[in-house]
Amino acid sequence: MTTRIELGKIVKAHAIKGEVKVLPFSGVAEDLLAMTEIELRHDGETVVFKLERIRPQGRLAIMQLAGVAGRSMAEDLVGSEVWGDEDSLPKLGTNEFYWHEMEGLEVETAAGQRLGRVQSLLATGAHDVLVISDGNSEYLVPAINELMVSLDKQAGVLVIDPPPGLLEINRF
């Protein structure tokens, strides 16, 4: 059984034939090109669609969903979460990860300070941001290579080495 994960969000209708623009959370439209079927979730409802066509357009993916004919039908889908099979995603290289692999990891500093768990990630345009919480405090830490020391998926631990003051100014 394959695992479905959230891949992105429909942000806009495209043209007049019912296509939709999808913002992939990976930031790379090509990551979605192997999809043949997606699941849309919106307002508590889930609908599965076959993909008739998909093509990249910059950071967005343009999708034609089976049964969606015309702009007004496409506009009704704006805001929907796009879910797909994890197995359809491209394999990653060394030191690369998907967001869903980061969520829930225990985070500690190279000095041994436990910060909590990754609750979510935020896309800011410049770089992704880890939202780390221990239940009392929340930290926002840039998810950049310069701060990442090690990631052990098996042990569920991410070790970071933030510069002095980063945790203090990004603690809520």
matplotlib code that plots the C-alpha trace (Angstrom):
import matplotlib.pyplot as plt

x = [0.0, 1.4, 1.4, -0.3, 1.4, 0.5, 2.4, 1.1, -1.8, -4.0, -3.3, -5.2, -7.2, -5.3, -6.7, -10.2, -10.1, -10.2, -6.5, -5.2, -1.9, -0.4, 2.3, 4.4, 5.7, 9.1, 9.5, 10.2, 7.3, 9.2, 8.8, 5.1, 5.5, 5.4, 1.9, -0.9, -3.5, -4.0, -6.3, -7.7, -8.8, -10.9, -13.4, -13.4, -14.0, -11.7, -11.9, -9.5, -8.7, -6.8, -4.3, -4.8, -1.8, 0.8, 3.6, 5.9, 5.6, 8.4, 7.9, 4.3, 2.8, -0.1, -2.5, -5.5, -7.7, -10.0, -13.6, -12.7, -13.9, -13.9, -12.4, -15.3, -14.9, -11.1, -11.8, -13.9, -10.8, -8.6, -7.3, -7.5, -4.6, -2.9, -2.1, -0.3, 1.5, 4.9, 6.3, 5.7, 8.2, 11.7, 14.4, 16.5, 20.2, 22.5, 21.5, 18.1, 14.8, 11.1, 9.1, 7.1, 10.4, 11.3, 8.1, 8.2, 12.0, 13.6, 15.9, 19.0, 21.9, 25.5, 26.1, 23.5, 20.5, 17.2, 14.9, 11.8, 10.3, 9.8, 6.1, 6.0, 8.0, 7.3, 8.1, 9.3, 10.6, 14.3, 14.5, 12.4, 12.0, 11.7, 9.0, 10.3, 8.3, 8.8, 5.3, 6.4, 8.6, 8.7, 11.7, 11.9, 15.1, 16.2, 16.4, 19.7, 22.7, 25.0, 22.9, 22.3, 24.9, 23.3, 20.0, 19.4, 16.1, 16.3, 16.9, 14.5, 17.1, 18.2, 21.2, 21.7, 24.4, 22.8, 25.0, 25.0, 21.8, 19.7, 17.6, 17.0, 15.7, 13.6, 12.0, 8.3]
y = [0.0, 3.4, 6.4, 9.5, 12.8, 16.4, 17.7, 21.2, 23.4, 24.6, 28.3, 29.4, 28.4, 28.5, 29.6, 28.5, 24.7, 23.7, 23.5, 24.4, 25.8, 23.9, 25.2, 22.1, 22.3, 21.0, 24.2, 22.1, 21.6, 18.7, 16.7, 16.2, 15.0, 11.3, 11.6, 9.9, 10.4, 13.0, 13.4, 16.9, 17.8, 20.9, 21.8, 18.3, 16.6, 14.4, 13.7, 11.6, 12.8, 11.1, 13.5, 14.0, 16.3, 17.9, 20.3, 22.6, 26.4, 27.9, 26.8, 25.9, 22.8, 23.1, 20.2, 19.1, 16.9, 14.4, 15.7, 19.3, 21.2, 24.9, 27.7, 27.9, 24.3, 24.9, 28.0, 25.9, 23.8, 26.8, 26.3, 22.5, 20.6, 18.3, 14.8, 12.0, 8.7, 9.0, 6.3, 8.6, 11.2, 11.4, 9.8, 12.3, 12.7, 12.9, 15.6, 16.1, 15.6, 16.0, 18.1, 15.1, 13.3, 16.2, 16.5, 14.9, 14.7, 15.4, 18.5, 19.2, 21.5, 20.4, 21.5, 19.0, 21.3, 19.7, 22.1, 19.9, 18.3, 19.7, 20.6, 21.9, 23.7, 27.1, 28.2, 31.8, 32.3, 32.6, 29.3, 26.9, 27.4, 24.7, 25.2, 23.4, 23.1, 21.5, 22.3, 25.4, 27.2, 27.4, 28.1, 29.2, 28.0, 28.4, 25.0, 25.7, 23.4, 25.8, 25.0, 21.3, 19.1, 15.7, 14.1, 10.5, 9.4, 6.0, 7.5, 10.4, 13.1, 16.3, 18.0, 21.7, 24.2, 27.7, 30.8, 32.6, 34.5, 32.8, 30.7, 33.6, 36.0, 33.2, 31.9, 32.4]
z = [0.0, -1.0, 1.3, 0.2, 1.1, 0.6, -2.5, -3.0, -3.4, -6.3, -6.5, -9.6, -12.7, -15.9, -19.3, -20.4, -20.8, -17.1, -16.3, -12.8, -11.5, -8.7, -6.3, -5.4, -1.9, -3.1, -5.1, -8.2, -10.7, -12.3, -9.1, -10.0, -13.6, -12.8, -11.2, -13.0, -10.3, -7.5, -4.6, -3.9, -0.4, 0.3, 3.0, 4.4, 1.1, -0.8, -4.6, -6.7, -10.2, -13.1, -14.7, -18.4, -18.8, -16.6, -17.5, -15.7, -15.9, -13.8, -10.2, -10.9, -12.5, -14.9, -14.6, -16.7, -14.5, -16.0, -15.8, -15.3, -18.3, -18.3, -16.2, -13.8, -12.8, -12.4, -10.3, -7.9, -7.1, -6.1, -2.6, -2.7, -1.2, -3.7, -2.4, -4.3, -3.9, -2.1, -4.5, -7.5, -6.2, -7.6, -5.6, -3.7, -3.6, -0.6, 2.0, 0.3, 1.9, 1.5, 4.0, 5.2, 6.1, 8.4, 10.4, 13.8, 13.9, 17.3, 17.0, 19.1, 18.7, 18.1, 21.8, 22.9, 23.7, 23.0, 21.1, 20.5, 17.4, 13.9, 13.8, 10.3, 7.6, 6.1, 2.5, 2.7, -0.8, 0.2, 2.0, 4.0, 7.8, 10.4, 13.0, 16.1, 19.3, 22.7, 23.9, 25.8, 23.3, 19.5, 17.4, 13.7, 12.2, 8.6, 6.9, 5.1, 4.7, 6.7, 9.9, 9.3, 11.0, 10.6, 9.9, 11.0, 9.6, 11.3, 14.8, 14.1, 15.0, 13.3, 14.7, 13.9, 14.6, 14.8, 15.1, 18.4, 19.0, 16.3, 18.7, 21.0, 18.4, 16.8, 20.0, 20.6]

ax = plt.figure().add_subplot(projection="3d")
ax.plot(x, y, z, "-o")
ax.set_aspect("equal")
plt.show()
